[in-house]
Amino acid sequence: MDQLAALLPSAGLALLFVLLMRSILHADRRERAAERRARAERPGTAPRPGGVPGEGPAENGRTDRPS
């Protein structure tokens, strides 16, 4: 019984960590989905390839990278 009591604080912290990381990942997923919806609703802007920020044409249609 003493061994279980010794492991309880560590198990509680591990559970808290897992729940915290899960909520962060879900919030990130929801934010990315909202960003995709907002970009799709905006006229004249196409979604970026792969949905990765920083890739694809700039907002004004020009890129700094040579073709």
Backbone torsions as a table, in degrees:
resi	resn	phi	psi	omega
1	MET	NA	-35.6	179.0
2	ASP	-65.9	-33.4	179.7
3	GLN	-66.8	-39.2	178.1
4	LEU	-65.2	-42.8	178.7
5	ALA	-63.9	-32.1	179.1
6	ALA	-72.7	-31.0	-178.8
7	LEU	-86.4	-16.7	-175.8
8	LEU	-59.5	-45.5	178.5
9	PRO	-61.7	-40.8	179.1
10	SER	-66.2	-41.3	178.6
11	ALA	-65.0	-38.1	178.1
12	GLY	-64.8	-42.5	177.9
13	LEU	-66.8	-38.0	178.0
14	ALA	-63.5	-42.7	178.3
15	LEU	-63.8	-43.2	178.4
16	LEU	-61.6	-42.0	178.6
17	PHE	-62.5	-45.6	-179.7
18	VAL	-62.0	-43.5	179.4
19	LEU	-65.9	-38.9	178.3
20	LEU	-64.5	-47.6	179.2
21	MET	-63.7	-38.5	178.8
22	ARG	-62.1	-43.7	-179.8
23	SER	-67.4	-36.3	177.5
24	ILE	-64.6	-45.0	-178.9
25	LEU	-66.2	-39.2	177.9
26	HIS	-66.6	-39.9	178.6
27	ALA	-63.9	-40.6	178.0
28	ASP	-63.3	-42.3	179.4
29	ARG	-63.0	-42.5	178.5
30	ARG	-66.1	-38.8	179.5
31	GLU	-65.4	-42.3	178.2
32	ARG	-64.1	-39.4	178.1
33	ALA	-65.3	-41.1	178.5
34	ALA	-65.3	-38.5	177.5
35	GLU	-63.6	-41.8	178.1
36	ARG	-63.6	-42.4	178.6
37	ARG	-63.6	-41.9	-179.4
38	ALA	-64.8	-41.0	178.5
39	ARG	-66.5	-36.9	-179.3
40	ALA	-69.7	-32.2	-179.1
41	GLU	-78.9	-24.6	-179.3
42	ARG	-73.5	124.7	-179.2
43	PRO	-70.6	141.9	175.2
44	GLY	84.0	1.6	177.6
45	THR	-121.4	133.9	178.2
46	ALA	-100.5	151.5	176.2
47	PRO	-63.9	147.5	-179.9
48	ARG	-72.3	146.4	179.8
49	PRO	-58.9	128.2	177.9
50	GLY	74.9	-3.3	-179.3
51	GLY	68.5	20.5	-177.8
52	VAL	-96.0	121.3	179.1
53	PRO	-61.3	141.1	177.4
54	GLY	92.3	-6.4	178.0
55	GLU	-112.4	147.1	-179.6
56	GLY	100.6	179.6	-176.8
57	PRO	-67.4	151.5	176.7
58	ALA	-70.8	169.6	-177.4
59	GLU	-59.8	-33.5	-177.7
60	ASN	-88.6	5.7	177.1
61	GLY	89.5	-6.0	180.0
62	ARG	-104.0	151.9	175.2
63	THR	-123.3	154.4	177.7
64	ASP	-85.6	-11.7	-178.2
65	ARG	-87.8	138.3	175.2
66	PRO	-69.8	150.3	-177.7
67	SER	-76.8	NA	NA
